[in-house]
Amino acid sequence: MRKFWLLFAQATTIGLAALFIIQTLRPALLPNAARNGVVTLYENAGENASQIPSVGFSAAAQKVMPAVVNIYTSSEVKTPAQPFINDPRFRFFFGDQFEDSAPQQSSSLGSGVIVSHDGYILTNHHVIEAADQIEVALSDGRKAKGHIVGSDPETDLAVIKIDLGSNLPAITFGHAEQSRVGDIVLAIGNPFGVGQTVTMGIVSALKRNHLGLNTFENFIQTDAAINPGNSGGALVDTNGNLIGINSAIYSPNGGSLGIGFAIPVSTAKKIMEQIIQSGSVVRGWIGVAVQDLTPELLESFKLGETQGVLIAEVVRGSPADKAGVKPGDILLSIADKPLTDSNIMLETISALPPNTVTPLKLLRNQSEITVQVKVGKRPKPKPQE
């Protein structure tokens, strides 16, 4: 028995040694089952490559990219004249050598999203602001002159139109209100003018406001890389549906630090529809300046846990002034809608149609009163100098 076991052990050892030598020097002589697993995997991939499932978000990107455009703008910049150009003594010594120089052209770039098959494009107001000429370049190489339909500086949105037929690729609108922190998103635009680029990240936060970027703020925050030139581009979900318009970044040096902001598609759609329909956006206005109630203010007014906003200023002759609203009043609700901060107050009033009469509930001298205010039309913001 012992002799038999020794023979079996020697035969097994010789066989394993032979298999090792063949696998190392001539692996092609072995059957498929004995080959290295990696080699077998590569061979199968080559034979059935079309059956391998796609990994990543290429389908979403391919769906969206044709609807995202590059926007190039140019404007004429006049060189300021010398302060003493019209002084006769100055002209006597220096003649006409300090005459106004020829106007110079300033150019900038951004992105936009085609929202209809007939050529309406949604972008940022700051992308086309003060532009004398607008050129739109599609992903397929076509170019067209863009015409401004209208813009809304207070949400930093604008609509332009190109004429390239009625069969342009249009993006599919998603539902930003269904977005959750942690959802994967893609940002598509033209950063630094290098060409159409797709970056990936997640939704970092929702309903960001009080950032001082726009009058009306309700941003989606994302860490998907957004850089100069991405403004006006698309922020989409993993199905390729538009959930936001990329608008701004937080950066001390102009580069991406992983904090970008997009305007929710729900806001963008409302503004876009008003601009296409009438060329502008109409909002309600009552003529007050307010500030949030801080613990210190609540203590000074002896208000306890009161919710609302403090009326800090009332514009003379405004709807609020005519209704009897006074500085120092606490605005508790508008049309029976409770207020918790100044941002909600601003959004609530702006949504009211002008010339409608709306009740305001106020707290004055520890007593609640209700006044009726006739809503006015919000004045257009003054352009920044």
C-alpha contacts under 8 A as a table, 3 or more apart, distances in Angstrom:
res1	aa1	res2	aa2	distance
1	M	4	F	5.12
1	M	5	W	6.34
2	R	5	W	5.17
2	R	6	L	6.33
3	K	6	L	5.19
3	K	7	L	6.37
4	F	7	L	5.20
4	F	8	F	6.33
5	W	8	F	5.08
5	W	9	A	6.19
6	L	9	A	5.17
6	L	10	Q	6.22
7	L	10	Q	5.23
7	L	11	A	6.17
8	F	11	A	5.18
8	F	12	T	6.17
9	A	12	T	5.20
9	A	13	T	6.20
10	Q	13	T	5.14
10	Q	14	I	6.21
11	A	14	I	5.21
11	A	15	G	6.13
12	T	15	G	5.09
12	T	16	L	6.21
13	T	16	L	5.30
13	T	17	A	6.21
14	I	17	A	5.14
14	I	18	A	6.19
15	G	18	A	5.13
15	G	19	L	6.20
16	L	19	L	5.05
16	L	20	F	6.14
17	A	20	F	5.15
17	A	21	I	6.29
18	A	21	I	5.17
18	A	22	I	6.23
19	L	22	I	5.21
19	L	23	Q	6.01
20	F	23	Q	5.19
20	F	24	T	6.11
21	I	24	T	5.21
21	I	25	L	6.03
21	I	26	R	7.84
22	I	25	L	5.30
22	I	26	R	5.02
22	I	27	P	6.02
22	I	29	L	7.47
22	I	30	L	7.79
23	Q	26	R	5.71
23	Q	27	P	4.38
23	Q	30	L	7.18
23	Q	35	R	7.67
24	T	27	P	6.25
26	R	29	L	5.94
26	R	30	L	7.92
27	P	30	L	5.61
27	P	35	R	6.92
28	A	31	P	7.70
30	L	34	A	6.12
30	L	35	R	6.46
31	P	34	A	5.62
31	P	35	R	6.69
32	N	35	R	5.29
32	N	40	T	7.01
35	R	39	V	7.05
35	R	40	T	6.79
36	N	39	V	5.49
36	N	40	T	6.49
37	G	40	T	5.14
37	G	41	L	6.16
38	V	41	L	5.03
38	V	42	Y	6.32
39	V	42	Y	5.22
39	V	43	E	6.31
40	T	43	E	5.17
40	T	44	N	6.27
41	L	44	N	5.23
41	L	45	A	6.11
42	Y	45	A	5.00
42	Y	46	G	6.25
43	E	46	G	5.23
43	E	47	E	6.44
44	N	47	E	5.12
44	N	48	N	6.05
44	N	49	A	7.78
45	A	48	N	5.24
45	A	49	A	4.92
45	A	52	I	7.52
46	G	49	A	5.45
48	N	51	Q	5.57
48	N	52	I	7.21
49	A	52	I	5.56
54	S	58	S	7.90
55	V	58	S	7.99
57	F	60	A	5.42
57	F	61	A	6.35
57	F	238	T	6.45
58	S	61	A	5.01
58	S	62	Q	5.96
59	A	62	Q	5.21
59	A	63	K	6.17
59	A	239	N	7.83
59	A	240	G	7.78
60	A	63	K	5.13
60	A	64	V	6.38
60	A	237	D	7.85
60	A	238	T	5.82
60	A	239	N	5.24
60	A	240	G	4.24
61	A	64	V	5.28
61	A	65	M	5.87
61	A	186	L	7.79
61	A	198	V	7.31
61	A	240	G	6.50
62	Q	65	M	5.54
62	Q	66	P	7.41
63	K	66	P	7.08
63	K	240	G	6.05
64	V	67	A	5.60
64	V	68	V	6.75
64	V	171	I	6.31
64	V	240	G	5.79
64	V	241	N	7.73
65	M	68	V	5.31
65	M	139	S	7.03
65	M	188	I	7.27
65	M	196	Q	7.89
66	P	69	V	7.59
66	P	138	L	7.10
66	P	139	S	5.49
66	P	140	D	7.28
66	P	169	P	6.11
67	A	113	V	5.77
67	A	114	I	5.10
67	A	115	V	7.73
67	A	138	L	7.77
67	A	139	S	7.79
67	A	168	L	7.91
67	A	169	P	5.23
67	A	170	A	5.30
67	A	171	I	5.56
68	V	111	S	7.08
68	V	112	G	5.79
68	V	113	V	4.63
68	V	114	I	6.30
68	V	138	L	7.22
68	V	139	S	7.21
68	V	188	I	7.18
68	V	189	G	6.81
68	V	233	G	6.61
68	V	234	A	6.94
69	V	111	S	5.65
69	V	112	G	5.16
69	V	113	V	6.08
69	V	114	I	7.30
69	V	136	V	6.56
69	V	137	A	5.72
69	V	138	L	4.92
69	V	139	S	6.39
69	V	189	G	7.45
69	V	233	G	7.79
70	N	109	L	7.42
70	N	110	G	6.09
70	N	111	S	4.57
70	N	112	G	6.35
70	N	136	V	5.76
70	N	137	A	5.11
70	N	138	L	6.60
70	N	189	G	7.23
70	N	190	N	6.15
70	N	195	G	7.84
70	N	196	Q	7.54
71	I	109	L	5.64
71	I	110	G	5.04
71	I	111	S	5.16
71	I	112	G	6.63
71	I	134	I	6.90
71	I	135	E	5.85
71	I	136	V	4.71
71	I	137	A	6.46
72	Y	107	S	7.24
72	Y	108	S	6.03
72	Y	109	L	4.58
72	Y	110	G	6.54
72	Y	134	I	5.77
72	Y	135	E	5.09
72	Y	136	V	6.37
73	T	107	S	5.56
73	T	108	S	5.41
73	T	109	L	6.15
73	T	127	V	7.77
73	T	128	I	6.64
73	T	131	A	5.76
73	T	132	D	7.30
73	T	133	Q	5.58
73	T	134	I	4.53
73	T	135	E	6.32
74	S	105	Q	6.40
74	S	106	S	5.45
74	S	107	S	4.20
74	S	108	S	6.45
74	S	131	A	5.57
74	S	132	D	5.85
74	S	133	Q	5.32
74	S	134	I	6.73
75	S	105	Q	5.63
75	S	106	S	5.25
75	S	107	S	6.42
75	S	130	A	6.63
75	S	131	A	4.89
75	S	132	D	4.74
75	S	133	Q	6.66
76	E	103	P	6.21
76	E	104	Q	5.73
76	E	105	Q	4.72
76	E	106	S	6.18
76	E	132	D	7.00
77	V	103	P	5.62
77	V	104	Q	5.14
77	V	105	Q	5.89
77	V	106	S	6.42
78	K	101	S	7.97
78	K	102	A	7.43
78	K	103	P	4.68
78	K	104	Q	6.38
79	T	100	D	6.81
79	T	101	S	6.32
79	T	102	A	7.54
79	T	103	P	6.37
79	T	104	Q	7.57
80	P	100	D	7.20
81	A	85	I	6.93
81	A	98	F	7.87
81	A	99	E	7.23
81	A	100	D	5.47
82	Q	85	I	5.21
82	Q	98	F	6.89
82	Q	99	E	7.94
82	Q	100	D	7.87
83	P	86	N	7.91
84	F	87	D	5.21
84	F	90	F	6.45
85	I	90	F	6.89
85	I	91	R	6.98
85	I	98	F	7.02
85	I	99	E	7.27
86	N	90	F	7.60
86	N	91	R	7.30
87	D	90	F	5.21
87	D	91	R	6.35
88	P	91	R	5.08
88	P	92	F	6.08
89	R	92	F	4.95
89	R	93	F	6.59
90	F	93	F	5.55
90	F	94	F	6.07
90	F	95	G	7.54
91	R	94	F	5.11
91	R	95	G	4.50
91	R	96	D	6.65
92	F	95	G	5.73
94	F	97	Q	6.44
94	F	98	F	7.54
95	G	98	F	7.56
96	D	99	E	5.45
98	F	101	S	7.93
108	S	127	V	7.74
109	L	127	V	7.04
109	L	192	F	7.98
109	L	193	G	6.84
109	L	229	G	5.59
110	G	127	V	5.85
110	G	189	G	7.67
110	G	190	N	6.48
110	G	191	P	7.76
110	G	193	G	8.00
110	G	228	P	7.53
110	G	229	G	4.23
110	G	230	N	5.83
110	G	231	S	5.38
110	G	232	G	6.38
110	G	233	G	7.64
111	S	123	T	6.68
111	S	127	V	7.91
111	S	189	G	5.53
111	S	190	N	5.99
111	S	229	G	6.37
111	S	230	N	5.74
111	S	231	S	5.71
111	S	232	G	4.74
111	S	233	G	4.76
112	G	121	I	6.12
112	G	122	L	5.61
112	G	123	T	4.60
112	G	124	N	7.74
112	G	189	G	7.66
112	G	231	S	7.74
112	G	232	G	4.73
112	G	233	G	4.93
112	G	234	A	7.39
113	V	121	I	5.28
113	V	122	L	5.21
113	V	123	T	6.52
113	V	170	A	7.87
113	V	171	I	7.13
113	V	232	G	7.15
113	V	233	G	6.11
113	V	234	A	6.42
114	I	117	H	7.57
114	I	119	G	6.45
114	I	120	Y	5.91
114	I	121	I	4.37
114	I	122	L	6.44
114	I	168	L	7.85
114	I	169	P	6.97
114	I	170	A	5.10
114	I	171	I	6.20
115	V	119	G	7.42
115	V	120	Y	5.79
115	V	121	I	5.65
115	V	122	L	6.65
115	V	170	A	4.97
115	V	171	I	5.57
115	V	172	T	7.74
116	S	119	G	5.72
116	S	120	Y	5.46
116	S	121	I	7.46
116	S	168	L	7.39
116	S	169	P	7.64
116	S	170	A	5.13
116	S	171	I	7.61
117	H	120	Y	7.55
117	H	166	S	5.32
117	H	167	N	5.08
117	H	168	L	4.51
117	H	169	P	6.00
117	H	170	A	5.52
118	D	162	I	7.99
118	D	163	D	7.37
118	D	164	L	7.57
118	D	165	G	6.19
118	D	166	S	4.14
118	D	167	N	6.42
118	D	168	L	6.32
119	G	161	K	5.48
119	G	162	I	5.06
119	G	163	D	6.20
119	G	164	L	6.94
119	G	165	G	7.58
119	G	166	S	7.09
119	G	168	L	6.55
120	Y	159	V	6.74
120	Y	160	I	5.94
120	Y	161	K	4.62
120	Y	162	I	6.68
121	I	159	V	5.55
121	I	160	I	5.21
121	I	161	K	5.95
121	I	162	I	7.80
122	L	157	L	7.30
122	L	158	A	5.99
122	L	159	V	4.79
122	L	160	I	6.67
122	L	232	G	7.10
122	L	272	M	7.24
123	T	127	V	7.16
123	T	157	L	5.91
123	T	158	A	5.30
123	T	159	V	6.21
123	T	160	I	7.73
123	T	231	S	7.45
123	T	232	G	4.08
123	T	233	G	6.93
123	T	245	I	7.24
124	N	127	V	5.30
124	N	128	I	7.17
124	N	156	D	5.27
124	N	157	L	4.35
124	N	158	A	5.31
124	N	231	S	6.46
124	N	232	G	4.80
124	N	245	I	7.86
124	N	247	S	6.64
125	H	128	I	5.69
125	H	129	E	5.78
125	H	151	S	5.84
125	H	152	D	6.48
125	H	153	P	5.85
125	H	156	D	4.61
125	H	157	L	4.67
125	H	158	A	4.81
126	H	129	E	5.00
126	H	153	P	7.70
126	H	156	D	6.45
126	H	157	L	7.94
127	V	231	S	7.03
127	V	232	G	7.28
128	I	131	A	5.35
128	I	134	I	7.50
128	I	158	A	7.75
131	A	134	I	6.74
133	Q	145	K	7.75
133	Q	146	G	7.67
134	I	145	K	5.86
134	I	146	G	5.02
134	I	147	H	7.09
135	E	143	K	6.90
135	E	144	A	5.84
135	E	145	K	4.74
135	E	146	G	5.61
136	V	143	K	5.54
136	V	144	A	5.33
136	V	145	K	6.14
136	V	146	G	6.12
136	V	162	I	7.73
137	A	141	G	6.44
137	A	142	R	5.86
137	A	143	K	4.43
137	A	144	A	6.69
138	L	141	G	5.49
138	L	142	R	5.31
138	L	143	K	6.20
139	S	142	R	7.37
139	S	196	Q	7.50
144	A	162	I	6.21
144	A	163	D	7.04
144	A	164	L	7.19
145	K	162	I	6.20
145	K	163	D	7.80
146	G	160	I	6.05
146	G	161	K	5.52
146	G	162	I	5.01
147	H	160	I	5.33
147	H	161	K	5.18
147	H	162	I	6.56
148	I	151	S	7.75
148	I	158	A	7.80
148	I	159	V	6.32
148	I	160	I	4.38
148	I	161	K	6.47
149	V	158	A	7.72
149	V	159	V	5.49
149	V	160	I	5.11
149	V	161	K	6.57
149	V	275	I	6.95
149	V	276	I	6.76
149	V	279	G	6.00
150	G	158	A	5.89
150	G	159	V	5.65
150	G	160	I	7.14
150	G	275	I	5.60
150	G	276	I	7.50
150	G	279	G	4.92
150	G	280	S	5.81
151	S	156	D	7.65
151	S	157	L	5.81
151	S	158	A	3.92
151	S	159	V	6.17
151	S	275	I	6.97
151	S	279	G	7.69
151	S	280	S	6.61
152	D	155	T	5.87
152	D	156	D	5.80
152	D	157	L	5.31
152	D	158	A	6.03
152	D	271	I	7.66
152	D	280	S	7.07
152	D	281	V	6.67
153	P	156	D	4.59
153	P	157	L	6.55
153	P	214	N	7.68
153	P	381	P	7.59
154	E	157	L	7.94
154	E	214	N	5.51
154	E	215	T	4.91
154	E	216	F	6.01
154	E	381	P	7.58
155	T	214	N	5.74
155	T	215	T	6.52
155	T	216	F	5.52
155	T	217	E	7.05
156	D	214	N	6.77
156	D	247	S	7.65
157	L	268	A	7.09
157	L	271	I	7.45
157	L	272	M	7.90
158	A	272	M	7.39
158	A	275	I	7.99
159	V	272	M	6.57
159	V	275	I	7.06
159	V	276	I	7.50
164	L	168	L	7.44
165	G	168	L	7.00
171	I	241	N	7.14
171	I	242	L	6.87
172	T	240	G	7.49
172	T	241	N	5.18
172	T	242	L	6.08
173	F	241	N	5.40
173	F	242	L	4.79
173	F	243	I	6.80
173	F	265	V	7.26
174	G	236	V	7.96
174	G	237	D	7.91
174	G	241	N	4.74
174	G	242	L	5.01
174	G	243	I	5.26
174	G	265	V	7.29
175	H	178	Q	5.63
175	H	179	S	7.24
175	H	242	L	7.83
175	H	243	I	6.03
175	H	265	V	7.14
175	H	266	S	7.14
176	A	179	S	5.26
176	A	243	I	4.84
176	A	244	G	7.13
176	A	264	P	5.83
176	A	265	V	6.03
176	A	266	S	6.49
177	E	266	S	7.69
179	S	183	D	6.77
179	S	203	V	7.77
180	R	183	D	5.66
180	R	203	V	6.85
180	R	206	L	7.73
181	V	202	I	7.37
181	V	203	V	4.96
181	V	204	S	5.53
181	V	205	A	5.65
181	V	206	L	7.05
182	G	202	I	5.33
182	G	203	V	5.19
182	G	204	S	6.33
183	D	202	I	5.26
183	D	203	V	5.38
183	D	237	D	7.88
184	I	200	M	7.27
184	I	201	G	5.76
184	I	202	I	4.28
184	I	203	V	6.48
184	I	237	D	6.59
184	I	238	T	6.59
185	V	200	M	5.91
185	V	201	G	5.49
185	V	202	I	5.31
185	V	203	V	6.68
185	V	222	T	8.00
185	V	224	A	7.20
185	V	235	L	6.61
185	V	236	V	5.61
185	V	237	D	4.78
185	V	238	T	6.18
186	L	198	V	6.55
186	L	199	T	5.61
186	L	200	M	4.55
186	L	201	G	6.40
186	L	224	A	6.69
186	L	234	A	7.97
186	L	235	L	5.65
186	L	236	V	5.30
186	L	237	D	6.39
186	L	238	T	7.23
187	A	198	V	5.72
187	A	199	T	5.23
187	A	200	M	6.33
187	A	224	A	6.22
187	A	225	A	7.24
187	A	226	I	7.08
187	A	233	G	7.23
187	A	234	A	5.76
187	A	235	L	4.57
187	A	236	V	6.57
187	A	246	N	7.58
188	I	196	Q	6.94
188	I	197	T	5.66
188	I	198	V	4.64
188	I	199	T	6.58
188	I	230	N	7.18
188	I	233	G	5.75
188	I	234	A	5.29
188	I	235	L	6.54
189	G	195	G	7.80
189	G	196	Q	5.42
189	G	197	T	5.64
189	G	198	V	6.96
189	G	229	G	6.94
189	G	230	N	4.59
189	G	231	S	7.41
189	G	232	G	7.68
189	G	233	G	4.74
189	G	234	A	6.74
190	N	193	G	5.43
190	N	194	V	6.38
190	N	195	G	5.05
190	N	196	Q	4.73
190	N	197	T	6.00
190	N	229	G	5.14
190	N	230	N	5.22
190	N	233	G	7.72
191	P	194	V	6.17
191	P	195	G	7.01
191	P	196	Q	7.53
191	P	197	T	7.08
191	P	226	I	7.37
191	P	227	N	5.35
191	P	228	P	5.48
191	P	229	G	4.21
191	P	230	N	4.99
192	F	227	N	7.02
192	F	228	P	5.67
192	F	229	G	5.24
192	F	230	N	7.94
193	G	229	G	6.29
199	T	224	A	5.80
199	T	225	A	5.81
199	T	226	I	7.90
200	M	224	A	4.88
200	M	225	A	7.04
201	G	222	T	6.61
201	G	223	D	5.22
201	G	224	A	3.89
201	G	225	A	7.32
202	I	222	T	5.71
202	I	223	D	6.01
202	I	224	A	6.47
203	V	206	L	7.53
203	V	220	I	7.01
203	V	221	Q	6.02
203	V	222	T	4.64
203	V	223	D	7.02
204	S	220	I	7.74
204	S	221	Q	5.26
204	S	222	T	4.81
204	S	223	D	6.43
205	A	208	R	7.00
205	A	220	I	6.17
205	A	221	Q	4.93
205	A	222	T	6.93
206	L	218	N	7.59
206	L	219	F	6.37
206	L	220	I	4.80
206	L	221	Q	6.09
207	K	217	E	7.77
207	K	218	N	4.53
207	K	219	F	5.20
207	K	220	I	6.13
208	R	211	L	7.49
208	R	217	E	6.91
208	R	218	N	5.30
208	R	219	F	4.77
208	R	220	I	6.51
208	R	221	Q	6.96
209	N	212	G	7.87
209	N	217	E	4.91
209	N	218	N	5.45
209	N	219	F	6.58
209	N	343	N	7.69
210	H	217	E	7.07
210	H	343	N	7.78
211	L	214	N	7.76
211	L	217	E	7.69
212	G	215	T	7.36
213	L	217	E	7.57
214	N	217	E	5.89
216	F	343	N	7.64
216	F	346	L	7.83
216	F	347	E	7.33
217	E	263	I	7.92
217	E	343	N	7.95
218	N	263	I	6.81
218	N	264	P	7.20
219	F	261	F	5.70
219	F	262	A	5.44
219	F	263	I	5.15
219	F	264	P	6.39
220	I	244	G	7.37
220	I	261	F	5.56
220	I	262	A	5.07
220	I	263	I	6.35
220	I	264	P	6.35
221	Q	259	I	6.62
221	Q	260	G	5.60
221	Q	261	F	4.66
221	Q	262	A	6.50
222	T	258	G	7.09
222	T	259	I	6.00
222	T	260	G	5.26
222	T	261	F	6.32
222	T	262	A	7.78
223	D	257	L	7.86
223	D	258	G	4.13
223	D	259	I	5.25
223	D	260	G	6.11
224	A	258	G	6.46
224	A	259	I	7.96
224	A	260	G	7.22
225	A	256	S	5.86
225	A	257	L	7.69
225	A	258	G	6.08
225	A	260	G	7.39
226	I	230	N	5.88
226	I	231	S	7.99
226	I	246	N	7.61
226	I	248	A	7.90
226	I	249	I	6.72
226	I	256	S	5.91
226	I	258	G	7.80
226	I	260	G	6.07
227	N	230	N	5.57
227	N	231	S	7.78
227	N	249	I	7.21
227	N	254	G	7.34
227	N	255	G	6.02
227	N	256	S	5.58
228	P	231	S	6.65
228	P	254	G	7.12
228	P	255	G	7.64
230	N	233	G	5.42
230	N	246	N	6.66
230	N	247	S	7.76
231	S	245	I	7.72
231	S	246	N	5.31
231	S	247	S	4.94
231	S	248	A	6.73
232	G	245	I	5.61
232	G	246	N	5.35
232	G	247	S	6.03
233	G	245	I	5.76
233	G	246	N	5.35
233	G	247	S	7.95
234	A	242	L	6.43
234	A	243	I	7.80
234	A	244	G	6.22
234	A	245	I	5.16
234	A	246	N	6.04
235	L	242	L	5.99
235	L	243	I	5.85
235	L	244	G	4.89
235	L	245	I	5.89
235	L	246	N	6.22
235	L	262	A	7.18
236	V	239	N	7.63
236	V	240	G	5.45
236	V	241	N	5.16
236	V	242	L	4.44
236	V	243	I	5.30
236	V	244	G	6.82
237	D	240	G	5.41
237	D	241	N	5.54
237	D	242	L	6.74
237	D	243	I	6.72
238	T	241	N	7.50
242	L	245	I	7.98
242	L	265	V	6.76
243	I	264	P	5.92
243	I	265	V	4.96
243	I	266	S	7.92
244	G	262	A	5.29
244	G	263	I	5.11
244	G	264	P	4.36
244	G	265	V	4.67
244	G	268	A	7.71
245	I	262	A	5.04
245	I	263	I	5.04
245	I	264	P	6.65
245	I	265	V	6.82
245	I	268	A	7.49
246	N	260	G	7.68
246	N	261	F	6.17
246	N	262	A	4.15
246	N	263	I	6.45
247	S	260	G	7.81
247	S	261	F	5.83
247	S	262	A	5.15
247	S	263	I	6.57
248	A	260	G	5.89
248	A	261	F	5.20
248	A	262	A	6.95
249	I	256	S	7.00
249	I	259	I	5.92
249	I	260	G	4.25
249	I	261	F	5.96
250	Y	256	S	7.61
250	Y	257	L	7.05
250	Y	259	I	5.55
250	Y	260	G	6.25
251	S	254	G	5.38
251	S	255	G	6.06
251	S	256	S	6.49
251	S	257	L	6.24
251	S	259	I	7.86
252	P	255	G	7.78
256	S	259	I	7.16
256	S	260	G	7.77
263	I	267	T	6.90
263	I	268	A	6.72
264	P	267	T	5.52
264	P	268	A	6.34
265	V	268	A	4.79
265	V	269	K	5.82
266	S	269	K	5.34
266	S	270	K	6.56
267	T	270	K	5.40
267	T	271	I	6.38
268	A	271	I	5.26
268	A	272	M	5.91
269	K	272	M	5.02
269	K	273	E	6.09
270	K	273	E	5.36
270	K	274	Q	6.45
271	I	274	Q	5.29
271	I	275	I	6.21
271	I	281	V	6.67
272	M	275	I	5.15
272	M	276	I	6.12
273	E	276	I	5.24
273	E	277	Q	6.04
274	Q	277	Q	5.10
274	Q	278	S	5.89
274	Q	279	G	6.90
274	Q	280	S	6.37
274	Q	281	V	5.74
275	I	278	S	5.38
275	I	279	G	4.19
275	I	280	S	4.71
275	I	281	V	6.11
276	I	279	G	5.67
276	I	280	S	7.97
278	S	281	V	7.67
282	V	377	K	6.89
282	V	378	R	7.07
283	R	349	I	7.80
283	R	350	S	4.56
283	R	351	A	6.08
283	R	352	L	6.85
283	R	353	P	6.76
283	R	354	P	7.10
283	R	377	K	5.91
283	R	378	R	5.34
284	G	349	I	5.52
284	G	350	S	4.19
284	G	351	A	6.06
284	G	352	L	4.99
284	G	353	P	5.61
284	G	354	P	5.22
284	G	375	V	5.98
284	G	376	G	5.71
284	G	377	K	5.02
284	G	378	R	5.37
285	W	319	P	7.81
285	W	349	I	6.16
285	W	350	S	6.15
285	W	354	P	7.47
285	W	375	V	5.83
285	W	376	G	4.98
285	W	377	K	5.36
285	W	378	R	4.60
285	W	379	P	7.92
286	I	318	S	6.23
286	I	319	P	4.92
286	I	320	A	5.15
286	I	349	I	7.50
286	I	373	V	7.59
286	I	374	K	7.79
286	I	375	V	5.66
286	I	376	G	5.96
286	I	378	R	7.89
287	G	314	V	6.04
287	G	315	V	5.25
287	G	318	S	5.20
287	G	319	P	6.36
287	G	320	A	5.90
287	G	321	D	7.63
288	V	311	I	6.71
288	V	312	A	7.46
288	V	313	E	5.59
288	V	314	V	4.54
288	V	315	V	6.04
288	V	320	A	6.85
289	A	311	I	6.12
289	A	312	A	5.49
289	A	313	E	4.89
289	A	314	V	6.43
290	V	309	V	6.26
290	V	310	L	5.36
290	V	311	I	4.61
290	V	312	A	4.99
290	V	313	E	6.83
290	V	342	S	6.50
291	Q	309	V	5.88
291	Q	310	L	5.35
291	Q	311	I	6.86
291	Q	312	A	6.58
291	Q	341	D	7.89
291	Q	342	S	6.13
292	D	308	G	7.52
292	D	309	V	5.09
292	D	310	L	6.28
292	D	341	D	5.50
292	D	342	S	5.76
293	L	296	E	7.99
293	L	297	L	5.88
293	L	298	L	6.40
293	L	307	Q	7.56
293	L	308	G	6.88
293	L	309	V	5.69
293	L	310	L	6.31
293	L	341	D	7.61
294	T	297	L	5.18
294	T	298	L	6.23
295	P	298	L	5.08
295	P	299	E	6.14
296	E	299	E	5.15
296	E	300	S	6.23
297	L	300	S	5.04
297	L	301	F	6.10
298	L	301	F	5.23
298	L	302	K	5.76
298	L	303	L	5.07
298	L	304	G	6.15
298	L	305	E	7.52
298	L	306	T	7.48
299	E	302	K	4.81
299	E	303	L	6.42
299	E	304	G	6.87
300	S	303	L	7.89
303	L	306	T	5.68
303	L	366	Q	7.79
307	Q	332	L	6.61
307	Q	338	P	7.98
307	Q	339	L	6.71
307	Q	340	T	5.58
308	G	330	I	6.29
308	G	331	L	5.51
308	G	332	L	4.51
308	G	333	S	7.18
308	G	338	P	7.32
308	G	339	L	4.96
308	G	340	T	5.13
308	G	341	D	6.39
309	V	330	I	5.62
309	V	331	L	5.32
309	V	332	L	6.80
309	V	339	L	7.06
309	V	340	T	7.04
309	V	341	D	6.00
309	V	342	S	6.18
309	V	345	M	7.91
310	L	328	G	6.34
310	L	329	D	6.15
310	L	330	I	4.67
310	L	331	L	6.27
311	I	314	V	7.36
311	I	326	K	7.20
311	I	327	P	5.13
311	I	328	G	5.41
311	I	329	D	5.38
311	I	330	I	6.00
311	I	331	L	6.74
312	A	327	P	5.20
312	A	328	G	6.12
313	E	326	K	7.66
313	E	327	P	5.25
314	V	318	S	7.47
314	V	320	A	6.84
314	V	321	D	6.20
314	V	325	V	7.31
314	V	326	K	6.54
314	V	327	P	6.22
315	V	318	S	5.42
315	V	320	A	7.70
315	V	321	D	6.65
316	R	321	D	6.05
317	G	321	D	5.71
317	G	322	K	6.34
318	S	321	D	5.10
318	S	322	K	6.29
318	S	376	G	8.00
319	P	322	K	5.17
319	P	323	A	6.18
319	P	373	V	6.07
319	P	374	K	5.91
319	P	375	V	6.25
319	P	376	G	6.40
320	A	323	A	5.02
320	A	324	G	6.40
320	A	325	V	5.34
320	A	373	V	6.19
321	D	324	G	5.28
321	D	325	V	5.50
321	D	326	K	7.17
322	K	325	V	7.59
322	K	373	V	7.67
323	A	371	V	6.33
323	A	372	Q	6.21
323	A	373	V	5.28
323	A	374	K	7.78
324	G	371	V	7.29
325	V	329	D	7.14
325	V	371	V	7.80
326	K	329	D	5.84
328	G	364	R	7.66
329	D	362	L	6.26
329	D	363	L	5.85
329	D	364	R	5.28
330	I	362	L	5.45
330	I	363	L	4.90
330	I	364	R	6.67
331	L	334	I	7.92
331	L	339	L	7.65
331	L	360	L	7.15
331	L	361	K	6.16
331	L	362	L	4.69
331	L	363	L	6.52
332	L	338	P	6.05
332	L	339	L	5.82
332	L	360	L	7.61
332	L	361	K	5.46
332	L	362	L	5.55
332	L	363	L	6.89
333	S	336	D	5.48
333	S	337	K	5.09
333	S	338	P	4.33
333	S	339	L	5.39
333	S	360	L	5.95
333	S	361	K	5.24
333	S	362	L	7.43
334	I	337	K	5.17
334	I	338	P	6.77
334	I	339	L	7.54
334	I	345	M	7.85
334	I	348	T	7.39
334	I	349	I	7.67
334	I	358	T	7.17
334	I	359	P	6.15
334	I	360	L	4.87
334	I	361	K	6.60
335	A	358	T	5.72
335	A	359	P	5.21
335	A	360	L	6.39
336	D	359	P	7.50
336	D	360	L	7.78
336	D	361	K	7.74
339	L	342	S	7.77
339	L	344	I	6.36
339	L	345	M	6.12
340	T	344	I	6.85
340	T	345	M	7.89
341	D	344	I	5.66
341	D	345	M	6.51
342	S	345	M	4.93
342	S	346	L	6.13
343	N	346	L	5.18
343	N	347	E	6.28
344	I	347	E	5.15
344	I	348	T	5.98
345	M	348	T	5.15
345	M	349	I	6.22
346	L	349	I	5.39
346	L	350	S	6.06
347	E	350	S	5.18
347	E	351	A	6.20
348	T	351	A	5.38
348	T	352	L	6.85
349	I	352	L	5.37
350	S	353	P	7.86
350	S	378	R	7.54
352	L	356	T	7.43
352	L	375	V	7.24
353	P	356	T	6.05
353	P	375	V	7.17
354	P	374	K	7.74
354	P	375	V	5.01
354	P	376	G	4.82
354	P	377	K	5.26
355	N	374	K	5.70
355	N	375	V	5.14
355	N	376	G	5.83
355	N	377	K	7.88
356	T	374	K	5.59
356	T	375	V	5.51
357	V	372	Q	6.33
357	V	373	V	5.47
357	V	374	K	4.32
357	V	375	V	6.14
358	T	372	Q	5.61
358	T	373	V	5.41
358	T	374	K	6.40
358	T	375	V	7.07
359	P	370	T	6.41
359	P	371	V	5.67
359	P	372	Q	4.53
359	P	373	V	6.28
360	L	370	T	5.52
360	L	371	V	5.36
360	L	372	Q	6.24
360	L	373	V	7.11
361	K	368	E	6.89
361	K	369	I	5.85
361	K	370	T	4.46
361	K	371	V	6.65
362	L	368	E	5.59
362	L	369	I	5.26
362	L	370	T	6.01
362	L	371	V	7.75
363	L	366	Q	6.11
363	L	367	S	5.47
363	L	368	E	4.49
363	L	369	I	6.30
364	R	367	S	5.30
364	R	368	E	6.28
364	R	369	I	7.20
